[in-house]
Amino acid sequence: MSNTNNEIGREAIDNAVERLLRFARFIENAFPETTSSKGIIESKIVKIAEIKSLLNSYYQVTDERETLIKMR
């Protein structure tokens, strides 16, 4: 499911995508606002460099990876 670096692995992502696709028809029926996307839930992904900087400082680490958040 995840690797030793606390990162979500490809297999976990693929499984989540499969579940979302499997339940898309239910989601579309239960949440009419998803009709235009056929029950697929999408949201923006935003870079959060400022928060990453604060986290690096708080945990006294240097993490050079890009940090993103999925908005609702």
C-alpha positions, 0 to 999 in steps of 0.5 A, spaced: 500 500 500 505 504 501 512 504 501 517 505 507 518 513 506 510 514 508 509 515 500 503 513 497 505 507 492 502 506 485 498 500 487 494 504 492 493 510 487 491 505 482 486 501 487 483 508 489 482 510 481 479 503 480 474 504 486 472 511 484 470 509 477 466 503 480 462 507 484 461 513 479 454 511 477 452 511 484 456 518 486 452 521 480 445 519 482 447 520 490 450 527 488 447 530 482 452 536 482 457 530 479 452 529 473 457 533 469 463 529 470 459 523 470 460 521 477 467 523 477 469 527 483 475 532 481 478 538 484 484 542 483 491 540 486 495 546 488 502 547 490 503 549 497 510 552 498 509 556 504 506 551 508 512 546 506 517 551 508 513 551 515 513 544 516 520 543 514 522 548 519 517 545 524 520 538 523 527 541 522 528 537 516 530 539 508 525 536 504 526 538 496 520 535 494 514 539 491 508 539 496 501 539 493 494 539 496 488 537 493 482 542 494 475 541 495 
